[in-house]
Structures are given as C-alpha cells and as structure tokens.
Amino acid sequence: MTASDLQPDPGIRCRDFRIGAIGAGMIMAECHLKAYQLAGFPVAAIASRTRSRAEDLAKRYDIPVTHDTPETLIEDPQIQIVDIAYPPHLQPALIRLALRQPHVKGILAQKPLALSLDEARALRDEARAAGKLLSVNQNMRYDQSIRSLKQLLDRGSLGEPVFAQIDMHAIPHWQGFLQGYDRLTLANMSVHHLDALRFLFGEPTEVTTITRTDPRTDFAHEDGIVVTTLRFPSGLLALSLEDVWSGPRAGDYDDDQQITWRVEGTKGVAKGSIGWPTGAPSTLSYASQLETGGQWVSPEWDTMWFPHAFIGVMEQLQWAIRSGTAPALSVADNVRTMALIEAAYRSIAQGRSVDFDISQD
C-alpha cells in the first residue's frame, strides 16, 4: 500500500432523495448547500426563521420552493430528507415532527443533537421506534486529512498507536443563541475533536478535562479554553486542546490561527493540519517503517473540509436510505460522543479523571 491508495473523499453512490433544507445561516449557506450543489444532490425546498433569508438562498442555489416555516417544510410531502441547521434547543421539536411524517425517510441533524444526554438518548429511541434514519452531522470525520489518517490506522501503516493529539488555536464564531446555554466550548467545538478521536481509535476508558474562561468571550461561560486527555484500553493517550483565545487579535497582530494533529505509532508517525480557519485544504504527512522506508510522504488533494466534507455527510445518509443500512453517522454512535462530552463536564465538575463506560448505553 502507498500514499496514492488513500481516498480523501468518498465516492457518491446515491443522489436519489429530495432534501428539505432548514436554516439560512453560514453553515447552511456556505457548507450544506454549496456541497449539495457540487455533488448534484436535489434540494427541493428551504425554510428558516426568517423567510427573506431563505428566499435569498433559494435564488442563489435554484431551490424551487421556499416555505414560510420549518414546520410547513417538514410537512411537505415531496420532502424525503430533512436537513436541519438550527440551534440545538430548537432542533428536537423539528426532529420529532419529522419522525411523524410518512414521507420523510431520513433526517440529518446538527451537533450537539440536544442540550442534554438524556434528550439525545430519547431522540435515538424515538427514531428507532418510528423506523426512521436519524443521522448527526459530525462532519470532521469527512475532513480529507482525518479520513486519510483513518485509512492509515486501519491498514496498520503506523503500527500500534501510542500517542495522539488534536491541537486547536483558533477563534470560533460563537452564535448568539449560545449565550443562553450553560455550556460552550466542549459542547460546540470540542465535540468535533472528541468525536474524531472516537472515530479514529474507538471508545476511551478514562477522561480528564480541565478548563478556564476565555478572556475574549464577553458572556458568562465555564468552558472557554479546554484541555481533555483520553486513555484507551490499549494504553493509547490522546489529547484534545481547544484554545479559543489563541492570543490577542488586533490590526497590528500577525494572525497564526491553526488546527493541527499528530499520531505517533510503533511503526510510524502521521501529522497534519485542518483547513479551517485558513480556508485551505487540510494536509497530511506520514513516515512509516512499513510503507515509506521511514521517509516522509505528503499526499495532496484539492478539496477542503468546508464545504466538501458535507458531500460525504449527506451521501452517507442517501446511501443508507437506498441500501437499507445504518448511516455511517448514526444517531446511536452520536449518543456515544455526547456521553463522552458529558463525562468531560463531569471531570471538570469533580476536578479529577472519570471513568468512561459506554457498554450500558
């Protein structure tokens, strides 16, 4: 196996089902709809809390129908997949309405799925009872570097993983609705990285999280800058750092925002970067005693996390509906990521490492 065998982007196996888009913010406008346009996924209708914003996106992306409300879109019998990009406190009610519609075959929800682990579990169980596919948009799994890293790990290119790290020094745009919540970075940014670590390495057994407030965030919050360490059954240690401060930012300050990652194994090392927030393709370099003679190789691609990863996110749901299989980004799997987030908050509250046991979920 060589670097040329890596597949940073999945193929498109199905684009058969009509999508109803809910939301008109940046994620829907610049990621979901742009990706669907590139992939040829049929978007049949759009709705948002503000009809004029939905109309603007309908014109931009040639979406034929604009609904007055998300509820009327969900009830539209032509809609087969409901794609939600909405605040998490409003999302569960829309999911439950979609679960009651006979014409809806699948739902793509945002993360966090809900504001509590109990409600996430309830939505999982309700989707199962309704016989509907509920998928959660953990799109970092479809970032090209993370996807390629997963392939290296699965084929043993790095040997046994020993240490892993995701290292973020970047300033998120905190949406206004987050000011009303009691949780910030872990639930809304760390969720990307902790889910990616689960995707790469499976379930950890121990979680340790510490935090401090972010000087730039001017509303009340507990978890600003966050550092989480995970211990896995093999002995692997993984570190997830979300430094949302990342230094002063002013006109005379040279911006160095970045997200990087590194995985060290017994037979090699892989390292890379995530394209957000720089607007460039993500990167990967690796050196393997088994594949590269210990020399560094750096495969390249033209696609990016935003928007191209969202092609894979919608494709896996389209394919799950067509094939009758579980989505790759299933709600059951996402509940485990939410349980990991909950364990991290418990570690903060108790000031110690806590056990993570998902076997009874």
TORKOL-4160 file (C-alpha; in steps of 0.2 Angstrom, whole numbers, padded with zeros to 4 digits, m for minus):
361
<pt num="1" X="0000" Y="0000" Z="0000"/>
<pt num="2" X="0006" Y="0018" Z="m0004"/>
<pt num="3" X="0000" Y="0036" Z="m0001"/>
<pt num="4" X="m0008" Y="0035" Z="m0018"/>
<pt num="5" X="m0020" Y="0022" Z="m0012"/>
<pt num="6" X="m0028" Y="0034" Z="0001"/>
<pt num="7" X="m0045" Y="0040" Z="m0003"/>
<pt num="8" X="m0048" Y="0058" Z="0005"/>
<pt num="9" X="m0065" Y="0060" Z="m0002"/>
<pt num="10" X="m0079" Y="0046" Z="m0003"/>
<pt num="11" X="m0087" Y="0042" Z="m0019"/>
<pt num="12" X="m0105" Y="0046" Z="m0022"/>
<pt num="13" X="m0116" Y="0031" Z="m0023"/>
<pt num="14" X="m0133" Y="0039" Z="m0022"/>
<pt num="15" X="m0141" Y="0056" Z="m0025"/>
<pt num="16" X="m0159" Y="0050" Z="m0026"/>
<pt num="17" X="m0168" Y="0058" Z="m0012"/>
<pt num="18" X="m0176" Y="0075" Z="m0011"/>
<pt num="19" X="m0169" Y="0087" Z="0003"/>
<pt num="20" X="m0178" Y="0100" Z="0013"/>
<pt num="21" X="m0165" Y="0112" Z="0020"/>
<pt num="22" X="m0170" Y="0121" Z="0037"/>
<pt num="23" X="m0159" Y="0136" Z="0041"/>
<pt num="24" X="m0151" Y="0150" Z="0032"/>
<pt num="25" X="m0135" Y="0154" Z="0042"/>
<pt num="26" X="m0117" Y="0152" Z="0037"/>
<pt num="27" X="m0116" Y="0133" Z="0039"/>
<pt num="28" X="m0131" Y="0130" Z="0028"/>
<pt num="29" X="m0127" Y="0144" Z="0015"/>
<pt num="30" X="m0108" Y="0140" Z="0013"/>
<pt num="31" X="m0107" Y="0122" Z="0018"/>
<pt num="32" X="m0123" Y="0111" Z="0016"/>
<pt num="33" X="m0130" Y="0120" Z="0000"/>
<pt num="34" X="m0113" Y="0123" Z="m0008"/>
<pt num="35" X="m0108" Y="0104" Z="m0006"/>
<pt num="36" X="m0125" Y="0098" Z="m0012"/>
<pt num="37" X="m0123" Y="0109" Z="m0027"/>
<pt num="38" X="m0106" Y="0102" Z="m0031"/>
<pt num="39" X="m0112" Y="0084" Z="m0028"/>
<pt num="40" X="m0129" Y="0086" Z="m0038"/>
<pt num="41" X="m0140" Y="0082" Z="m0023"/>
<pt num="42" X="m0158" Y="0088" Z="m0026"/>
<pt num="43" X="m0163" Y="0101" Z="m0014"/>
<pt num="44" X="m0182" Y="0103" Z="m0016"/>
<pt num="45" X="m0186" Y="0116" Z="m0003"/>
<pt num="46" X="m0179" Y="0128" Z="0010"/>
<pt num="47" X="m0186" Y="0137" Z="0026"/>
<pt num="48" X="m0179" Y="0147" Z="0040"/>
<pt num="49" X="m0185" Y="0158" Z="0054"/>
<pt num="50" X="m0183" Y="0172" Z="0043"/>
<pt num="51" X="m0191" Y="0169" Z="0026"/>
<pt num="52" X="m0182" Y="0183" Z="0017"/>
<pt num="53" X="m0165" Y="0175" Z="0021"/>
<pt num="54" X="m0172" Y="0158" Z="0015"/>
<pt num="55" X="m0178" Y="0166" Z="m0001"/>
<pt num="56" X="m0160" Y="0173" Z="m0004"/>
<pt num="57" X="m0153" Y="0156" Z="m0003"/>
<pt num="58" X="m0167" Y="0149" Z="m0014"/>
<pt num="59" X="m0162" Y="0161" Z="m0028"/>
<pt num="60" X="m0143" Y="0158" Z="m0025"/>
<pt num="61" X="m0145" Y="0139" Z="m0026"/>
<pt num="62" X="m0160" Y="0137" Z="m0038"/>
<pt num="63" X="m0171" Y="0129" Z="m0024"/>
<pt num="64" X="m0188" Y="0129" Z="m0031"/>
<pt num="65" X="m0199" Y="0131" Z="m0015"/>
<pt num="66" X="m0197" Y="0142" Z="0000"/>
<pt num="67" X="m0208" Y="0138" Z="0014"/>
<pt num="68" X="m0214" Y="0150" Z="0027"/>
<pt num="69" X="m0209" Y="0140" Z="0042"/>
<pt num="70" X="m0198" Y="0124" Z="0045"/>
<pt num="71" X="m0214" Y="0115" Z="0051"/>
<pt num="72" X="m0223" Y="0118" Z="0034"/>
<pt num="73" X="m0207" Y="0112" Z="0025"/>
<pt num="74" X="m0206" Y="0096" Z="0036"/>
<pt num="75" X="m0225" Y="0093" Z="0032"/>
<pt num="76" X="m0222" Y="0095" Z="0013"/>
<pt num="77" X="m0225" Y="0078" Z="0005"/>
<pt num="78" X="m0211" Y="0080" Z="m0008"/>
<pt num="79" X="m0198" Y="0081" Z="0005"/>
<pt num="80" X="m0189" Y="0064" Z="0009"/>
<pt num="81" X="m0174" Y="0070" Z="0019"/>
<pt num="82" X="m0175" Y="0084" Z="0032"/>
<pt num="83" X="m0158" Y="0093" Z="0033"/>
<pt num="84" X="m0158" Y="0104" Z="0049"/>
<pt num="85" X="m0145" Y="0118" Z="0053"/>
<pt num="86" X="m0154" Y="0125" Z="0068"/>
<pt num="87" X="m0150" Y="0129" Z="0086"/>
<pt num="88" X="m0149" Y="0114" Z="0097"/>
<pt num="89" X="m0163" Y="0120" Z="0109"/>
<pt num="90" X="m0175" Y="0121" Z="0094"/>
<pt num="91" X="m0169" Y="0105" Z="0085"/>
<pt num="92" X="m0178" Y="0091" Z="0095"/>
<pt num="93" X="m0195" Y="0098" Z="0091"/>
<pt num="94" X="m0191" Y="0098" Z="0072"/>
<pt num="95" X="m0184" Y="0081" Z="0073"/>
<pt num="96" X="m0199" Y="0074" Z="0082"/>
<pt num="97" X="m0211" Y="0082" Z="0069"/>
<pt num="98" X="m0201" Y="0074" Z="0055"/>
<pt num="99" X="m0202" Y="0057" Z="0063"/>
<pt num="100" X="m0221" Y="0058" Z="0062"/>
<pt num="101" X="m0221" Y="0061" Z="0043"/>
<pt num="102" X="m0224" Y="0046" Z="0032"/>
<pt num="103" X="m0215" Y="0054" Z="0018"/>
<pt num="104" X="m0199" Y="0058" Z="0027"/>
<pt num="105" X="m0186" Y="0044" Z="0025"/>
<pt num="106" X="m0171" Y="0052" Z="0034"/>
<pt num="107" X="m0166" Y="0066" Z="0045"/>
<pt num="108" X="m0149" Y="0075" Z="0046"/>
<pt num="109" X="m0147" Y="0084" Z="0062"/>
<pt num="110" X="m0133" Y="0096" Z="0069"/>
<pt num="111" X="m0122" Y="0093" Z="0083"/>
<pt num="112" X="m0124" Y="0094" Z="0098"/>
<pt num="113" X="m0140" Y="0084" Z="0094"/>
<pt num="114" X="m0148" Y="0091" Z="0110"/>
<pt num="115" X="m0144" Y="0101" Z="0126"/>
<pt num="116" X="m0143" Y="0085" Z="0137"/>
<pt num="117" X="m0138" Y="0067" Z="0135"/>
<pt num="118" X="m0155" Y="0061" Z="0141"/>
<pt num="119" X="m0164" Y="0070" Z="0127"/>
<pt num="120" X="m0151" Y="0064" Z="0114"/>
<pt num="121" X="m0155" Y="0046" Z="0120"/>
<pt num="122" X="m0173" Y="0049" Z="0119"/>
<pt num="123" X="m0172" Y="0055" Z="0101"/>
<pt num="124" X="m0162" Y="0040" Z="0097"/>
<pt num="125" X="m0175" Y="0029" Z="0104"/>
<pt num="126" X="m0189" Y="0038" Z="0096"/>
<pt num="127" X="m0181" Y="0037" Z="0079"/>
<pt num="128" X="m0179" Y="0018" Z="0081"/>
<pt num="129" X="m0197" Y="0016" Z="0086"/>
<pt num="130" X="m0203" Y="0027" Z="0071"/>
<pt num="131" X="m0192" Y="0017" Z="0059"/>
<pt num="132" X="m0183" Y="0032" Z="0053"/>
<pt num="133" X="m0165" Y="0035" Z="0049"/>
<pt num="134" X="m0158" Y="0049" Z="0060"/>
<pt num="135" X="m0140" Y="0055" Z="0057"/>
<pt num="136" X="m0130" Y="0068" Z="0065"/>
<pt num="137" X="m0118" Y="0080" Z="0056"/>
<pt num="138" X="m0101" Y="0075" Z="0063"/>
<pt num="139" X="m0093" Y="0082" Z="0048"/>
<pt num="140" X="m0075" Y="0082" Z="0054"/>
<pt num="141" X="m0075" Y="0063" Z="0050"/>
<pt num="142" X="m0076" Y="0068" Z="0032"/>
<pt num="143" X="m0061" Y="0080" Z="0033"/>
<pt num="144" X="m0049" Y="0074" Z="0020"/>
<pt num="145" X="m0034" Y="0073" Z="0032"/>
<pt num="146" X="m0044" Y="0064" Z="0046"/>
<pt num="147" X="m0052" Y="0052" Z="0033"/>
<pt num="148" X="m0035" Y="0048" Z="0026"/>
<pt num="149" X="m0027" Y="0046" Z="0043"/>
<pt num="150" X="m0041" Y="0033" Z="0047"/>
<pt num="151" X="m0036" Y="0023" Z="0032"/>
<pt num="152" X="m0018" Y="0023" Z="0038"/>
<pt num="153" X="m0023" Y="0017" Z="0055"/>
<pt num="154" X="m0035" Y="0004" Z="0048"/>
<pt num="155" X="m0021" Y="m0004" Z="0037"/>
<pt num="156" X="m0008" Y="m0004" Z="0051"/>
<pt num="157" X="0003" Y="0009" Z="0042"/>
<pt num="158" X="0008" Y="0017" Z="0059"/>
<pt num="159" X="0009" Y="0001" Z="0069"/>
<pt num="160" X="0001" Y="0002" Z="0087"/>
<pt num="161" X="m0005" Y="0019" Z="0091"/>
<pt num="162" X="0005" Y="0026" Z="0106"/>
<pt num="163" X="0000" Y="0045" Z="0107"/>
<pt num="164" X="m0012" Y="0056" Z="0098"/>
<pt num="165" X="m0016" Y="0075" Z="0098"/>
<pt num="166" X="m0028" Y="0087" Z="0091"/>
<pt num="167" X="m0021" Y="0105" Z="0094"/>
<pt num="168" X="m0033" Y="0120" Z="0090"/>
<pt num="169" X="m0028" Y="0138" Z="0092"/>
<pt num="170" X="m0042" Y="0147" Z="0083"/>
<pt num="171" X="m0056" Y="0159" Z="0087"/>
<pt num="172" X="m0074" Y="0151" Z="0084"/>
<pt num="173" X="m0088" Y="0162" Z="0079"/>
<pt num="174" X="m0100" Y="0159" Z="0094"/>
<pt num="175" X="m0118" Y="0160" Z="0088"/>
<pt num="176" X="m0129" Y="0172" Z="0098"/>
<pt num="177" X="m0140" Y="0158" Z="0104"/>
<pt num="178" X="m0125" Y="0150" Z="0114"/>
<pt num="179" X="m0126" Y="0165" Z="0126"/>
<pt num="180" X="m0142" Y="0157" Z="0133"/>
<pt num="181" X="m0134" Y="0140" Z="0137"/>
<pt num="182" X="m0123" Y="0135" Z="0152"/>
<pt num="183" X="m0111" Y="0125" Z="0140"/>
<pt num="184" X="m0099" Y="0132" Z="0127"/>
<pt num="185" X="m0083" Y="0125" Z="0120"/>
<pt num="186" X="m0085" Y="0107" Z="0125"/>
<pt num="187" X="m0102" Y="0105" Z="0118"/>
<pt num="188" X="m0099" Y="0116" Z="0102"/>
<pt num="189" X="m0081" Y="0115" Z="0097"/>
<pt num="190" X="m0073" Y="0100" Z="0107"/>
<pt num="191" X="m0087" Y="0089" Z="0100"/>
<pt num="192" X="m0078" Y="0089" Z="0083"/>
<pt num="193" X="m0061" Y="0083" Z="0090"/>
<pt num="194" X="m0068" Y="0071" Z="0103"/>
<pt num="195" X="m0079" Y="0063" Z="0090"/>
<pt num="196" X="m0064" Y="0062" Z="0078"/>
<pt num="197" X="m0054" Y="0053" Z="0091"/>
<pt num="198" X="m0068" Y="0041" Z="0094"/>
<pt num="199" X="m0069" Y="0038" Z="0075"/>
<pt num="200" X="m0050" Y="0035" Z="0074"/>
<pt num="201" X="m0047" Y="0025" Z="0090"/>
<pt num="202" X="m0064" Y="0018" Z="0097"/>
<pt num="203" X="m0070" Y="0021" Z="0115"/>
<pt num="204" X="m0059" Y="0028" Z="0128"/>
<pt num="205" X="m0060" Y="0021" Z="0146"/>
<pt num="206" X="m0054" Y="0037" Z="0156"/>
<pt num="207" X="m0057" Y="0056" Z="0153"/>
<pt num="208" X="m0049" Y="0070" Z="0161"/>
<pt num="209" X="m0054" Y="0088" Z="0157"/>
<pt num="210" X="m0048" Y="0105" Z="0163"/>
<pt num="211" X="m0054" Y="0122" Z="0158"/>
<pt num="212" X="m0053" Y="0141" Z="0161"/>
<pt num="213" X="m0063" Y="0155" Z="0154"/>
<pt num="214" X="m0059" Y="0164" Z="0138"/>
<pt num="215" X="m0054" Y="0182" Z="0140"/>
<pt num="216" X="m0062" Y="0187" Z="0123"/>
<pt num="217" X="m0079" Y="0179" Z="0126"/>
<pt num="218" X="m0089" Y="0193" Z="0134"/>
<pt num="219" X="m0104" Y="0182" Z="0140"/>
<pt num="220" X="m0104" Y="0171" Z="0155"/>
<pt num="221" X="m0097" Y="0154" Z="0152"/>
<pt num="222" X="m0087" Y="0140" Z="0161"/>
<pt num="223" X="m0078" Y="0130" Z="0147"/>
<pt num="224" X="m0068" Y="0143" Z="0137"/>
<pt num="225" X="m0051" Y="0135" Z="0134"/>
<pt num="226" X="m0052" Y="0116" Z="0136"/>
<pt num="227" X="m0039" Y="0103" Z="0138"/>
<pt num="228" X="m0045" Y="0085" Z="0138"/>
<pt num="229" X="m0035" Y="0069" Z="0139"/>
<pt num="230" X="m0042" Y="0052" Z="0134"/>
<pt num="231" X="m0035" Y="0035" Z="0140"/>
<pt num="232" X="m0039" Y="0020" Z="0129"/>
<pt num="233" X="m0039" Y="0001" Z="0133"/>
<pt num="234" X="m0023" Y="m0002" Z="0123"/>
<pt num="235" X="m0014" Y="0011" Z="0133"/>
<pt num="236" X="m0015" Y="0025" Z="0120"/>
<pt num="237" X="m0016" Y="0043" Z="0127"/>
<pt num="238" X="m0025" Y="0056" Z="0116"/>
<pt num="239" X="m0025" Y="0075" Z="0120"/>
<pt num="240" X="m0038" Y="0087" Z="0113"/>
<pt num="241" X="m0034" Y="0105" Z="0115"/>
<pt num="242" X="m0046" Y="0119" Z="0111"/>
<pt num="243" X="m0038" Y="0136" Z="0114"/>
<pt num="244" X="m0051" Y="0148" Z="0108"/>
<pt num="245" X="m0041" Y="0163" Z="0115"/>
<pt num="246" X="m0026" Y="0159" Z="0104"/>
<pt num="247" X="m0018" Y="0176" Z="0108"/>
<pt num="248" X="m0023" Y="0194" Z="0105"/>
<pt num="249" X="m0031" Y="0199" Z="0089"/>
<pt num="250" X="m0029" Y="0217" Z="0083"/>
<pt num="251" X="m0024" Y="0226" Z="0067"/>
<pt num="252" X="m0006" Y="0225" Z="0071"/>
<pt num="253" X="m0005" Y="0207" Z="0076"/>
<pt num="254" X="0001" Y="0194" Z="0064"/>
<pt num="255" X="m0013" Y="0180" Z="0064"/>
<pt num="256" X="m0007" Y="0162" Z="0067"/>
<pt num="257" X="m0024" Y="0153" Z="0070"/>
<pt num="258" X="m0022" Y="0135" Z="0066"/>
<pt num="259" X="m0028" Y="0117" Z="0070"/>
<pt num="260" X="m0015" Y="0103" Z="0069"/>
<pt num="261" X="m0015" Y="0085" Z="0073"/>
<pt num="262" X="m0002" Y="0071" Z="0076"/>
<pt num="263" X="m0002" Y="0052" Z="0079"/>
<pt num="264" X="0013" Y="0043" Z="0084"/>
<pt num="265" X="0013" Y="0024" Z="0082"/>
<pt num="266" X="0026" Y="0010" Z="0085"/>
<pt num="267" X="0030" Y="0009" Z="0066"/>
<pt num="268" X="0027" Y="0027" Z="0061"/>
<pt num="269" X="0020" Y="0045" Z="0063"/>
<pt num="270" X="0007" Y="0055" Z="0054"/>
<pt num="271" X="0004" Y="0073" Z="0056"/>
<pt num="272" X="m0007" Y="0086" Z="0048"/>
<pt num="273" X="m0017" Y="0101" Z="0048"/>
<pt num="274" X="m0036" Y="0106" Z="0047"/>
<pt num="275" X="m0040" Y="0118" Z="0033"/>
<pt num="276" X="m0052" Y="0129" Z="0044"/>
<pt num="277" X="m0050" Y="0143" Z="0048"/>
<pt num="278" X="m0037" Y="0147" Z="0035"/>
<pt num="279" X="m0048" Y="0142" Z="0020"/>
<pt num="280" X="m0035" Y="0130" Z="0013"/>
<pt num="281" X="m0036" Y="0111" Z="0010"/>
<pt num="282" X="m0031" Y="0100" Z="0025"/>
<pt num="283" X="m0014" Y="0092" Z="0025"/>
<pt num="284" X="m0007" Y="0075" Z="0030"/>
<pt num="285" X="0011" Y="0069" Z="0030"/>
<pt num="286" X="0017" Y="0052" Z="0036"/>
<pt num="287" X="0033" Y="0042" Z="0038"/>
<pt num="288" X="0031" Y="0023" Z="0040"/>
<pt num="289" X="0044" Y="0009" Z="0043"/>
<pt num="290" X="0031" Y="m0002" Z="0034"/>
<pt num="291" X="0026" Y="0008" Z="0019"/>
<pt num="292" X="0038" Y="0023" Z="0016"/>
<pt num="293" X="0055" Y="0016" Z="0022"/>
<pt num="294" X="0054" Y="0029" Z="0036"/>
<pt num="295" X="0054" Y="0043" Z="0024"/>
<pt num="296" X="0040" Y="0057" Z="0025"/>
<pt num="297" X="0027" Y="0057" Z="0011"/>
<pt num="298" X="0014" Y="0070" Z="0009"/>
<pt num="299" X="m0001" Y="0066" Z="m0002"/>
<pt num="300" X="m0011" Y="0081" Z="m0009"/>
<pt num="301" X="m0029" Y="0085" Z="m0014"/>
<pt num="302" X="m0039" Y="0100" Z="m0019"/>
<pt num="303" X="m0054" Y="0098" Z="m0009"/>
<pt num="304" X="m0057" Y="0105" Z="0008"/>
<pt num="305" X="m0066" Y="0102" Z="0025"/>
<pt num="306" X="m0078" Y="0116" Z="0021"/>
<pt num="307" X="m0088" Y="0113" Z="0010"/>
<pt num="308" X="m0083" Y="0097" Z="0003"/>
<pt num="309" X="m0084" Y="0086" Z="0019"/>
<pt num="310" X="m0103" Y="0090" Z="0019"/>
<pt num="311" X="m0104" Y="0080" Z="0002"/>
<pt num="312" X="m0099" Y="0064" Z="0012"/>
<pt num="313" X="m0111" Y="0068" Z="0026"/>
<pt num="314" X="m0126" Y="0069" Z="0015"/>
<pt num="315" X="m0120" Y="0055" Z="0004"/>
<pt num="316" X="m0119" Y="0043" Z="0018"/>
<pt num="317" X="m0137" Y="0046" Z="0023"/>
<pt num="318" X="m0143" Y="0045" Z="0005"/>
<pt num="319" X="m0134" Y="0028" Z="0003"/>
<pt num="320" X="m0141" Y="0022" Z="0020"/>
<pt num="321" X="m0159" Y="0025" Z="0014"/>
<pt num="322" X="m0155" Y="0017" Z="m0003"/>
<pt num="323" X="m0146" Y="0002" Z="0004"/>
<pt num="324" X="m0157" Y="m0001" Z="0020"/>
<pt num="325" X="m0142" Y="0000" Z="0031"/>
<pt num="326" X="m0137" Y="0011" Z="0046"/>
<pt num="327" X="m0130" Y="0028" Z="0042"/>
<pt num="328" X="m0111" Y="0029" Z="0045"/>
<pt num="329" X="m0115" Y="0044" Z="0056"/>
<pt num="330" X="m0129" Y="0036" Z="0065"/>
<pt num="331" X="m0138" Y="0044" Z="0080"/>
<pt num="332" X="m0133" Y="0029" Z="0091"/>
<pt num="333" X="m0115" Y="0032" Z="0088"/>
<pt num="334" X="m0118" Y="0051" Z="0091"/>
<pt num="335" X="m0125" Y="0047" Z="0108"/>
<pt num="336" X="m0109" Y="0039" Z="0112"/>
<pt num="337" X="m0100" Y="0056" Z="0108"/>
<pt num="338" X="m0112" Y="0065" Z="0118"/>
<pt num="339" X="m0109" Y="0054" Z="0133"/>
<pt num="340" X="m0091" Y="0057" Z="0131"/>
<pt num="341" X="m0094" Y="0076" Z="0131"/>
<pt num="342" X="m0105" Y="0073" Z="0147"/>
<pt num="343" X="m0090" Y="0063" Z="0155"/>
<pt num="344" X="m0079" Y="0078" Z="0151"/>
<pt num="345" X="m0091" Y="0090" Z="0160"/>
<pt num="346" X="m0091" Y="0078" Z="0175"/>
<pt num="347" X="m0072" Y="0078" Z="0175"/>
<pt num="348" X="m0072" Y="0097" Z="0176"/>
<pt num="349" X="m0086" Y="0097" Z="0190"/>
<pt num="350" X="m0077" Y="0084" Z="0201"/>
<pt num="351" X="m0059" Y="0090" Z="0197"/>
<pt num="352" X="m0052" Y="0073" Z="0193"/>
<pt num="353" X="m0051" Y="0059" Z="0180"/>
<pt num="354" X="m0068" Y="0050" Z="0177"/>
<pt num="355" X="m0071" Y="0033" Z="0170"/>
<pt num="356" X="m0080" Y="0031" Z="0153"/>
<pt num="357" X="m0090" Y="0016" Z="0151"/>
<pt num="358" X="m0102" Y="0016" Z="0136"/>
<pt num="359" X="m0107" Y="m0003" Z="0137"/>
<pt num="360" X="m0123" Y="0000" Z="0146"/>
<pt num="361" X="m0129" Y="0014" Z="0135"/>
